[in-house]
Amino acid sequence: MRFVHLTLGVYIGIQTYQTQSILSGLLAGFLLYQVFTNSGCGGAYGCALPLKKKNNDTAEDVEYEEITTK
């Protein structure tokens, strides 16, 4: 996602320079800020990995039934 922000930020920045648009410049600056500070990614987890893995792997007692042949 950072690569996409970097690409869009640079592209919009070049377009801003050519068209002299202030609003586009703000958008380009915002995207480049996110790239350089590694912040604000969006999505469910915000591009961050969970710090701790919850361990739900507990061993349970299993009951076996003996099968006999007639």
ZIDAFEN-V323167 format. One record per backbone hydrogen bond with DSSP energy under -0.5 kcal/mol. NH is the residue of the N-H (numbers start at 0). CO is the residue of the C=O. Records with the same first field share a line. If there is no record, write none. Layout:
BEGIN
NH=CO + CO
END
This chain:
BEGIN
4=0
5=1
6=2
7=3
8=4
9=5
10=6
11=7
12=8
13=9
14=10
15=11
16=12
17=13
18=14
19=15
20=15
21=19
24=20
25=21
26=22
27=23
28=24
29=25
30=26
31=27
32=28
33=29
34=30
35=31
36=32
37=33
38=33
47=44
53=51
55=53
57=55
65=63
67=65
END
